[in-house]
Structure formats: structure tokens, C-alpha cells
Amino acid sequence: QGQIAESGGGLVQPGGSLTLSCETSGFRFDMYAMGWFRQAPGKEREFVAAITGLSDGTYYSATVKGRFTISKDNARNIVYLEMNSLMPEDTAVYFCAAPSTYSYTGPSAVRYAYWGPGTQVTVSS
């Protein structure tokens, strides 16, 4: 019954910045870990970042660590992905997702049961 909707995607120049938002409803956002994934054409869905529900602990893939920052606002049920120093390799559809259980248990997409429709991020000159 829960719903997830991403927004904030667009066309960005290499080296630029963009912040994505993930609005949620219908589930206990404050209890759930939330994750960001991305998928480029012809490739599998890739883990980007996650934040835990209770402690706000964060996890990042090696390719984005130091450039991206995940955060959330429990009062507004929104999770953010701040992306800096963007590169063409970051071009993908970005998805926000919640796991089937509250806890973060790893970067595998199969552990996430609730997904938004995605938002396109294109990094190009």
C-alpha cells in the first residue's frame, strides 16, 4: 500500500550538482531503511546509497562515495540524494526504494520491495 515517488532529475553538465527527492507515503518511513539505486540502459540495477531508519547510518557504493550524500527528513517522509561532481558515468534512471523489512541488510536490490517509478539523470555537455 505504500507509495514512493522520485523527483529532481534532469540534464546536468559534468562537474555539476543535482539533488533528488523521494517522497513517501503509506508506511512507517521513520522505521524503514531507504535506498537509492540507479539503472543505465542495458545494465542491471545498481546500488547507490542507503540510510537506516532508526540511526540514520549511511552506506554508499564505492563509485559515489565522497561525491553523493544521502539524508532524510522523518517529519516530511522525504529522503534526499545530493549529487556533486557528476560525471557522464552517473547517467541513469535513479530509483528510491524501501526494503521489505525495516532494516538495511545489504546493497542487493532484491531485498527492496517498494520502488518508485524513477527519475532520469543525464550528465552531458
DSSP file (Angstrom, degrees, kcal/mol; ACC not computed):
  #  RESIDUE AA STRUCTURE BP1 BP2  ACC     N-H-->O    O-->H-N    N-H-->O    O-->H-N    TCO  KAPPA ALPHA  PHI   PSI    X-CA   Y-CA   Z-CA
    1    1 A Q              0   0    0      0, 0.0    26,-0.1     0, 0.0     2,-0.0   0.000 360.0 360.0 360.0 -15.7    0.0    0.0    0.0
    2    2 A G        -     0   0    0     24,-0.1     2,-0.4    22,-0.0    24,-0.3  -0.341 360.0-151.1 -71.6 153.3    3.0    2.3    0.4
    3    3 A Q  E     -A   25   0A   0     22,-2.9    22,-1.9   111,-0.1     2,-0.4  -0.961  10.5-170.8-128.6 144.9    3.9    4.7   -2.4
    4    4 A I  E     -A   24   0A   0     -2,-0.4     2,-0.4   111,-0.3    20,-0.2  -0.998   3.8-178.9-135.0 136.3    7.2    6.2   -3.5
    5    5 A A  E     -A   23   0A   0     18,-2.2    18,-2.7    -2,-0.4     2,-0.2  -0.964  10.2-156.3-141.5 122.0    7.8    9.0   -5.9
    6    6 A E  E     +A   22   0A   0     -2,-0.4     2,-0.3    16,-0.2    16,-0.2  -0.612  18.1 167.3 -92.4 154.8   11.2   10.4   -7.0
    7    7 A S  E     +A   21   0A   0     14,-2.1    14,-2.6    -2,-0.2   112,-0.1  -0.970  40.2  69.9-155.3 166.1   11.8   13.9   -8.4
    8    8 A G        +     0   0    0     -2,-0.3    11,-0.2     1,-0.3    14,-0.0   0.379  60.0 137.3 105.2  -2.8   14.6   16.3   -9.2
    9    9 A G        +     0   0    0     12,-0.1     2,-0.3    85,-0.1    -1,-0.3  -0.204  19.9 120.9 -70.6 167.4   16.2   14.6  -12.2
   10   10 A G  E     -e  121   0B   0    110,-0.6   112,-2.7   109,-0.1     2,-0.5  -0.986  61.5 -45.6 167.3-168.6   17.3   16.4  -15.2
   11   11 A L  E     +e  122   0B   0     -2,-0.3     2,-0.4   110,-0.2   112,-0.2  -0.815  53.8 176.7 -95.3 127.0   20.2   17.3  -17.5
   12   12 A V  E     -e  123   0B   0    110,-3.1   112,-2.2    -2,-0.5     3,-0.1  -0.974  28.1-119.6-132.4 143.2   23.4   18.4  -15.8
   13   13 A Q    >   -     0   0    0     -2,-0.4     3,-2.3   110,-0.2    73,-0.2  -0.489  48.0 -85.0 -75.5 150.7   26.9   19.3  -17.1
   14   14 A P  T 3  S+     0   0    0      0, 0.0    73,-0.2     0, 0.0    -1,-0.1  -0.317 120.0  25.9 -54.0 136.6   29.8   17.2  -16.0
   15   15 A G  T 3  S+     0   0    0     71,-3.4    70,-0.6     1,-0.3    72,-0.1   0.298 101.2 119.1  88.4  -8.6   31.1   18.5  -12.6
   16   16 A G    <   -     0   0    0     -3,-2.3    70,-2.2    70,-0.3     2,-0.3  -0.108  56.9-122.4 -82.3-177.9   27.7   19.9  -11.8
   17   17 A S        +     0   0    0     67,-0.2     2,-0.3    68,-0.2    67,-0.2  -0.904  23.5 175.0-129.3 154.7   25.4   19.1   -8.9
   18   18 A L  E     - B   0  83A   0     65,-2.3    65,-2.9    -2,-0.3     2,-0.5  -0.964  16.9-148.0-157.2 141.3   21.8   17.9   -8.5
   19   19 A T  E     - B   0  82A   0     -2,-0.3     2,-0.3    63,-0.2    63,-0.2  -0.967  12.4-156.9-118.0 125.2   19.6   16.9   -5.6
   20   20 A L  E     - B   0  81A   0     61,-2.6    61,-2.1    -2,-0.5     2,-0.4  -0.720   5.7-152.8 -96.6 148.4   17.0   14.2   -5.9
   21   21 A S  E     -AB   7  80A   0    -14,-2.6   -14,-2.1    -2,-0.3     2,-0.5  -0.935   5.2-161.5-120.8 146.0   14.0   13.9   -3.6
   22   22 A C  E     -AB   6  79A   0     57,-1.9    57,-2.0    -2,-0.4     2,-0.4  -0.945   8.4-163.9-128.9 108.9   12.0   10.8   -2.7
   23   23 A E  E     -AB   5  78A   0    -18,-2.7   -18,-2.2    -2,-0.5     2,-0.3  -0.784  12.5-171.6 -94.4 134.0    8.5   11.4   -1.3
   24   24 A T  E     +A    4   0A   0     53,-2.0     2,-0.3    -2,-0.4   -20,-0.2  -0.860  11.9 169.0-125.7 158.4    6.9    8.5    0.5
   25   25 A S  E     +A    3   0A   0    -22,-1.9   -22,-2.9    -2,-0.3     3,-0.1  -0.976  53.2  45.2-158.5 157.5    3.5    7.7    2.0
   26   26 A G  S    S+     0   0    0     -2,-0.3     2,-0.3   -24,-0.3   -24,-0.1   0.472  98.1  64.1  88.4   1.7    1.6    4.7    3.3
   27   27 A F  S    S-     0   0    0    -24,-0.1     2,-2.0   -26,-0.1    -1,-0.2  -0.970  96.5 -83.4-150.1 167.6    4.3    3.2    5.5
   28   28 A R    >>  +     0   0    0     -2,-0.3     3,-1.5     1,-0.2     4,-1.2  -0.490  44.7 178.7 -75.6  84.3    6.4    4.0    8.6
   29   29 A F  T 34 S+     0   0    0     -2,-2.0     3,-0.4     1,-0.3    -1,-0.2   0.854  76.0  59.0 -55.0 -39.9    9.1    6.0    6.9
   30   30 A D  T 34 S+     0   0    0      1,-0.2    -1,-0.3    44,-0.2    -2,-0.1   0.727 109.3  44.7 -66.0 -21.2   10.8    6.6   10.2
   31   31 A M  T <4 S+     0   0    0     -3,-1.5    22,-0.4     2,-0.1     2,-0.3   0.676 100.3  83.5 -94.4 -21.0   11.3    2.9   10.8
   32   32 A Y  S  < S-     0   0    0     -4,-1.2     2,-0.2    -3,-0.4    71,-0.2  -0.629  72.9-129.8 -92.0 139.3   12.4    1.9    7.3
   33   33 A A        -     0   0    0     69,-2.4     2,-0.4    68,-0.3    19,-0.2  -0.566  30.1-151.0 -69.1 149.5   15.8    2.0    5.8
   34   34 A M  E     -F   51   0B   0     17,-2.5    17,-2.5    -2,-0.2     2,-0.3  -0.968  11.0-165.3-128.7 144.9   15.7    3.7    2.4
   35   35 A G  E     -FG  50  97B   0     62,-2.9    62,-2.6    -2,-0.4     2,-0.4  -0.924  15.0-144.8-130.9 154.5   17.9    3.2   -0.6
   36   36 A W  E     +FG  49  96B   0     13,-3.3    12,-2.6    -2,-0.3    13,-1.6  -0.970  24.2 174.7-113.4 133.0   18.8    4.9   -3.8
   37   37 A F  E     -FG  47  95B   0     58,-2.8    58,-3.0    -2,-0.4     2,-0.3  -0.857  11.8-156.3-127.2 164.6   19.5    2.7   -6.9
   38   38 A R  E     -FG  46  94B   0      8,-2.3     8,-3.6    -2,-0.3     2,-0.4  -0.987   3.2-163.7-142.7 154.5   20.3    3.6  -10.5
   39   39 A Q  E     - G   0  93B   0     54,-2.0    54,-2.3    -2,-0.3     6,-0.1  -0.956   2.9-163.4-143.7 120.5   20.0    1.7  -13.8
   40   40 A A    >   -     0   0    0      4,-0.4     3,-2.2    -2,-0.4    52,-0.1  -0.653  47.1 -75.5 -94.9 157.2   21.5    2.6  -17.1
   41   41 A P  T 3  S+     0   0    0      0, 0.0    -1,-0.1     0, 0.0     3,-0.1  -0.270 118.7   9.0 -55.1 130.8   20.3    1.2  -20.4
   42   42 A G  T 3  S+     0   0    0      1,-0.3     2,-0.3    -3,-0.1    -3,-0.0   0.477 111.8 100.9  79.4   2.1   21.5   -2.4  -20.8
   43   43 A K  S <  S-     0   0    0     -3,-2.2    -1,-0.3     1,-0.0     2,-0.1  -0.814  74.6-104.6-119.8 160.0   22.8   -2.7  -17.2
   44   44 A E        -     0   0    0     -2,-0.3    -4,-0.4     1,-0.1     2,-0.2  -0.382  51.2 -83.6 -75.6 158.2   21.5   -4.2  -14.0
   45   45 A R        -     0   0    0     -6,-0.1     2,-0.4    -2,-0.1    64,-0.2  -0.443  51.9-150.6 -63.6 132.7   20.1   -2.0  -11.3
   46   46 A E  E     -F   38   0B   0     -8,-3.6    -8,-2.3    -2,-0.2     2,-0.2  -0.891  12.2-118.8-116.8 134.7   23.0   -0.7   -9.2
   47   47 A F  E     +F   37   0B   0     -2,-0.4   -10,-0.2   -10,-0.2     3,-0.1  -0.472  33.8 168.7 -67.0 137.6   23.1    0.2   -5.5
   48   48 A V  E     -     0   0B   0    -12,-2.6    13,-2.3     1,-0.4     2,-0.3   0.732  56.1 -28.6-114.6 -56.0   24.0    3.9   -4.9
   49   49 A A  E     -FH  36  60B   0    -13,-1.6   -13,-3.3    11,-0.2    -1,-0.4  -0.986  48.5-163.1-161.8 159.6   23.3    4.7   -1.3
   50   50 A A  E     -FH  35  59B   0      9,-2.2     9,-2.2    -2,-0.3     2,-0.4  -0.986   4.8-158.4-148.2 156.4   21.2    3.8    1.7
   51   51 A I  E     -FH  34  58B   0    -17,-2.5   -17,-2.5    -2,-0.3     7,-0.2  -0.999  25.0-120.8-137.1 135.9   20.2    5.3    5.1
   52   52 A T     >  -     0   0    0      5,-2.4     4,-0.6    -2,-0.4   -19,-0.1  -0.350  15.7-128.7 -78.4 157.5   18.9    3.3    8.1
   53   53 A G  T  4 S+     0   0    0     49,-0.4   -21,-0.2   -22,-0.4    -1,-0.1   0.868  97.6  26.1 -74.6 -39.0   15.6    4.0    9.6
   54   54 A L  T  4 S+     0   0    0    -23,-0.2    -1,-0.1     1,-0.1   -22,-0.1   0.854 131.5  28.0 -97.6 -39.6   16.5    4.4   13.3
   55   55 A S  T  4 S-     0   0    0      2,-0.1    -2,-0.1     0, 0.0     3,-0.1   0.555  90.2-128.9-102.8  -9.6   20.1    5.5   13.5
   56   56 A D     <  +     0   0    0     -4,-0.6     2,-0.1     1,-0.2    -3,-0.1   0.762  47.2 166.0  61.6  26.6   20.5    7.4   10.1
   57   57 A G        -     0   0    0      1,-0.0    -5,-2.4    -6,-0.0     2,-0.3  -0.458  23.7-142.6 -67.6 147.4   23.6    5.4    9.4
   58   58 A T  E     -H   51   0B   0     -7,-0.2     2,-0.3    -2,-0.1    -7,-0.2  -0.853  17.8-169.8-121.5 152.5   24.6    5.7    5.8
   59   59 A Y  E     -H   50   0B   0     -9,-2.2    -9,-2.2    -2,-0.3     2,-0.3  -0.991   8.7-173.6-137.6 142.5   26.1    3.4    3.2
   60   60 A Y  E     -H   49   0B   0     -2,-0.3   -11,-0.2   -11,-0.2     2,-0.1  -0.974  27.1-114.1-137.4 149.3   27.5    4.2   -0.3
   61   61 A S    >>  -     0   0    0    -13,-2.3     4,-1.7    -2,-0.3     3,-1.2  -0.474  36.5-113.8 -72.8 156.1   28.8    2.4   -3.3
   62   62 A A  T 34 S+     0   0    0      1,-0.3    -1,-0.1     2,-0.2   -14,-0.1   0.806 113.1  60.8 -62.8 -29.1   32.4    2.9   -4.0
   63   63 A T  T 34 S+     0   0    0      1,-0.2    -1,-0.3     3,-0.0   -15,-0.1   0.697 116.5  28.4 -73.9 -19.2   31.7    4.8   -7.2
   64   64 A V  T X> S+     0   0    0     -3,-1.2     3,-2.5   -16,-0.2     4,-2.3   0.556  85.4 121.4-117.2 -12.6   29.7    7.6   -5.5
   65   65 A K  B 3< S+c   68   0A   0     -4,-1.7     4,-0.1     1,-0.3   -16,-0.0  -0.301  82.7  19.9 -59.0 131.6   31.3    7.7   -2.0
   66   66 A G  T 34 S+     0   0    0      2,-0.5    -1,-0.3     1,-0.0     3,-0.1   0.177 125.3  57.2  93.1 -16.5   32.6   11.2   -1.4
   67   67 A R  T <4 S+     0   0    0     -3,-2.5    17,-1.5     1,-0.2     2,-0.3   0.705 101.0  51.5-112.4 -35.2   30.5   12.7   -4.1
   68   68 A F  E  <  -cD  65  83A   0     -4,-2.3    -2,-0.5    15,-0.2     2,-0.4  -0.782  60.8-163.8-108.1 150.1   26.9   11.8   -3.1
   69   69 A T  E     - D   0  82A   0     13,-2.4    13,-3.0    -2,-0.3     2,-0.4  -0.988   4.6-157.0-134.6 125.7   25.2   12.3    0.2
   70   70 A I  E     + D   0  81A   0     -2,-0.4     2,-0.3    11,-0.2    11,-0.2  -0.824  23.9 156.4 -99.9 140.4   22.0   10.6    1.3
   71   71 A S  E     - D   0  80A   0      9,-1.7     9,-3.4    -2,-0.4     2,-0.3  -0.952  20.6-151.3-151.8 168.0   19.8   12.2    4.0
   72   72 A K  E     - D   0  79A   0     -2,-0.3     2,-0.5     7,-0.3     7,-0.2  -0.988  14.3-144.5-147.6 157.9   16.2   12.1    5.2
   73   73 A D  E >>> - D   0  78A   0      5,-3.1     5,-1.7    -2,-0.3     4,-1.0  -0.931  12.2-170.4-121.6 101.9   13.6   14.2    6.9
   74   74 A N  T 345S+     0   0    0     -2,-0.5   -44,-0.2     1,-0.2     3,-0.1   0.824  85.3  58.0 -64.8 -32.2   11.4   12.0    9.0
   75   75 A A  T 345S+     0   0    0      1,-0.2    -1,-0.2     2,-0.1   -45,-0.0   0.821 117.6  32.5 -67.3 -30.4    8.9   14.8    9.7
   76   76 A R  T <45S-     0   0    0     -3,-0.6   -52,-0.3     2,-0.2    -1,-0.2   0.430 103.7-126.0-105.6  -2.5    8.3   15.2    5.9
   77   77 A N  T  <5 +     0   0    0     -4,-1.0   -53,-2.0     1,-0.2     2,-0.4   0.902  64.8 134.7  57.1  44.2    8.8   11.5    4.9
   78   78 A I  E   < -BD  23  73A   0     -5,-1.7    -5,-3.1   -55,-0.2     2,-0.4  -0.976  41.1-162.4-127.5 136.8   11.4   12.5    2.3
   79   79 A V  E     -BD  22  72A   0    -57,-2.0   -57,-1.9    -2,-0.4     2,-0.3  -0.952  15.4-156.4-115.4 140.9   14.8   11.1    1.5
   80   80 A Y  E     -BD  21  71A   0     -9,-3.4    -9,-1.7    -2,-0.4     2,-0.4  -0.805  14.4-159.7-116.8 154.3   17.3   13.1   -0.5
   81   81 A L  E     -BD  20  70A   0    -61,-2.1   -61,-2.6    -2,-0.3     2,-0.6  -0.901  11.5-162.6-131.8 105.6   20.3   12.3   -2.6
   82   82 A E  E     -BD  19  69A   0    -13,-3.0   -13,-2.4    -2,-0.4     2,-0.5  -0.785  10.1-164.8 -88.4 123.1   22.7   15.1   -3.1
   83   83 A M  E     +BD  18  68A   0    -65,-2.9   -65,-2.3    -2,-0.6     2,-0.3  -0.942  10.9 174.4-116.3 124.1   24.9   14.5   -6.0
   84   84 A N        +     0   0    0    -17,-1.5   -67,-0.2    -2,-0.5   -68,-0.2  -0.822  59.5  23.5-123.4 163.1   28.1   16.5   -6.6
   85   85 A S  S    S-     0   0    0    -70,-0.6    -1,-0.2    -2,-0.3   -68,-0.2   0.901  84.0-161.1  49.7  47.9   30.9   16.3   -9.1
   86   86 A L        -     0   0    0    -70,-2.2   -71,-3.4    -3,-0.2   -70,-0.3  -0.272   9.3-163.9 -66.1 144.4   28.7   14.5  -11.5
   87   87 A M    >   -     0   0    0    -73,-0.2     3,-2.4    -3,-0.1     4,-0.3  -0.858  35.6-107.3-124.1 158.1   30.2   12.5  -14.3
   88   88 A P  G >  S+     0   0    0      0, 0.0     3,-1.8     0, 0.0    35,-0.3   0.827 117.7  66.3 -54.4 -30.9   28.8   11.1  -17.5
   89   89 A E  G 3  S+     0   0    0      1,-0.3    -3,-0.0     3,-0.0     0, 0.0   0.654  89.3  66.5 -65.4 -15.0   29.0    7.6  -15.9
   90   90 A D  G <  S+     0   0    0     -3,-2.4    -1,-0.3    33,-0.1     2,-0.2   0.531  71.7 120.8 -82.3  -6.7   26.4    8.8  -13.4
   91   91 A T    <   +     0   0    0     -3,-1.8     2,-0.3    -4,-0.3    31,-0.2  -0.415  40.8 105.2 -62.4 123.9   23.8    9.0  -16.2
   92   92 A A  E    S- I   0 121B   0     29,-1.9    29,-2.6    -2,-0.2     2,-0.6  -0.967  76.7 -78.6-178.4 170.1   20.9    6.6  -15.3
   93   93 A V  E     -GI  39 120B   0    -54,-2.3   -54,-2.0    -2,-0.3     2,-0.5  -0.842  49.2-144.9 -85.4 127.0   17.4    6.4  -14.1
   94   94 A Y  E     -GI  38 119B   0     25,-3.0    25,-1.9    -2,-0.6     2,-0.4  -0.831  15.3-165.6-101.5 130.7   17.5    6.8  -10.3
   95   95 A F  E     -G   37   0B   0    -58,-3.0   -58,-2.8    -2,-0.5     2,-0.4  -0.896  12.6-148.4-117.1 142.4   15.1    4.9   -8.1
   96   96 A C  E     +G   36   0B   0     -2,-0.4    20,-2.1   -60,-0.2     2,-0.3  -0.890  28.5 175.3-103.3 140.1   14.2    5.3   -4.5
   97   97 A A  E     -GJ  35 115B   0    -62,-2.6   -62,-2.9    -2,-0.4    18,-0.2  -0.978  25.7-148.8-148.3 156.4   13.3    2.1   -2.6
   98   98 A A  E     - J   0 114B   0     16,-2.2    16,-2.2    -2,-0.3    15,-1.4  -0.970  28.7-117.7-123.9 141.9   12.3    0.6    0.7
   99   99 A P  E     - J   0 112B   0      0, 0.0    13,-0.3     0, 0.0    12,-0.1  -0.252  24.4-112.7 -74.8 166.1   13.2   -2.9    1.9
  100  100 A S  S    S+     0   0    0     11,-1.6     2,-0.3     3,-0.1    12,-0.1   0.731 105.7  38.6 -71.1 -21.7   10.6   -5.5    2.8
  101  101 A T  S    S-     0   0    0     10,-0.4   -68,-0.3     2,-0.3    12,-0.1  -0.761  95.7-107.0-118.5 170.9   11.7   -5.2    6.4
  102  102 A Y  S    S+     0   0    0     -2,-0.3   -69,-2.4   -70,-0.2   -49,-0.4   0.874  89.9  80.8 -64.6 -38.9   12.8   -2.2    8.4
  103  103 A S  S    S-     0   0    0    -71,-0.2     2,-0.6   -51,-0.1    -2,-0.3  -0.304  79.8-119.1 -82.2 151.4   16.5   -2.9    8.5
  104  104 A Y        +     0   0    0      1,-0.1    -1,-0.1    -2,-0.1    -2,-0.1  -0.768  35.6 170.2 -78.9 124.0   19.2   -2.3    6.0
  105  105 A T        -     0   0    0     -2,-0.6    -1,-0.1     1,-0.4     3,-0.1   0.319  55.5 -51.2-121.2   5.6   20.6   -5.8    5.2
  106  106 A G        -     0   0    0      1,-0.1    -1,-0.4     2,-0.0     5,-0.1  -0.809  60.1 -75.3 145.2 175.9   22.9   -5.0    2.2
  107  107 A P  S    S+     0   0    0      0, 0.0     2,-0.2     0, 0.0   -60,-0.1   0.449  79.5 121.9 -85.6  -1.1   23.1   -3.4   -1.2
  108  108 A S    >   -     0   0    0      1,-0.1     3,-1.3    -3,-0.1     4,-0.1  -0.438  57.8-145.0 -70.1 131.7   21.2   -6.0   -3.1
  109  109 A A  G >  S+     0   0    0      1,-0.3     3,-1.8   -64,-0.2    -1,-0.1   0.753  94.0  71.5 -65.0 -25.1   18.1   -4.7   -5.0
  110  110 A V  G 3  S+     0   0    0      1,-0.3    -1,-0.3   -11,-0.0    -2,-0.1   0.693  88.8  62.6 -68.2 -16.6   16.3   -8.0   -4.3
  111  111 A R  G <  S+     0   0    0     -3,-1.3   -11,-1.6   -12,-0.1     2,-0.5   0.532  88.6  84.5 -83.0  -6.9   16.0   -7.0   -0.7
  112  112 A Y  E <   +J   99   0B   0     -3,-1.8     3,-0.1   -13,-0.3   -78,-0.0  -0.864  49.6 176.2-103.0 127.0   13.9   -4.0   -1.5
  113  113 A A  E     +     0   0B   0    -15,-1.4     2,-0.5    -2,-0.5    -1,-0.1   0.668  62.4  60.6-102.7 -21.7   10.2   -4.5   -2.0
  114  114 A Y  E     +J   98   0B   0    -16,-2.2   -16,-2.2  -111,-0.0     2,-0.4  -0.946  63.2 176.3-119.2 125.0    8.9   -1.0   -2.6
  115  115 A W  E     -J   97   0B   0     -2,-0.5  -111,-0.3   -18,-0.2   -18,-0.2  -0.948  23.5-136.7-131.1 144.4   10.0    1.1   -5.6
  116  116 A G        -     0   0    0    -20,-2.1  -111,-0.2    -2,-0.4     3,-0.1  -0.413  37.4-104.4 -84.5 172.7    9.3    4.5   -7.1
  117  117 A P        -     0   0    0      0, 0.0  -112,-0.1     0, 0.0   -22,-0.1   0.626  62.7-119.5 -76.3 -13.2    9.0    4.9  -10.9
  118  118 A G        -     0   0    0    -22,-0.1     2,-0.4     1,-0.0   -23,-0.2   0.014  13.7-119.2  96.4 157.9   12.4    6.5  -11.2
  119  119 A T  E     - I   0  94B   0    -25,-1.9   -25,-3.0  -112,-0.1     2,-0.3  -0.998  26.9-119.2-137.7 135.0   13.7    9.9  -12.3
  120  120 A Q  E     - I   0  93B   0     -2,-0.4  -110,-0.6   -27,-0.2     2,-0.5  -0.558  24.0-171.8 -80.9 130.6   16.2   10.4  -15.2
  121  121 A V  E     -eI  10  92B   0    -29,-2.6   -29,-1.9    -2,-0.3     2,-0.5  -0.989   4.5-175.6-118.8 123.2   19.5   11.9  -14.5
  122  122 A T  E     -e   11   0B   0   -112,-2.7  -110,-3.1    -2,-0.5     2,-0.7  -0.978   8.9-166.0-122.9 123.0   21.6   12.8  -17.6
  123  123 A V  E     +e   12   0B   0     -2,-0.5     2,-0.3   -35,-0.3  -110,-0.2  -0.921  36.5 127.1-110.1 109.6   25.2   14.1  -17.2
  124  124 A S              0   0    0   -112,-2.2    -2,-0.1    -2,-0.7   -37,-0.0  -0.992 360.0 360.0-160.3 152.4   26.4   15.6  -20.5
  125  125 A S              0   0    0     -2,-0.3  -112,-0.1  -112,-0.2    -1,-0.0   0.422 360.0 360.0 -84.6 360.0   27.9   18.7  -22.1
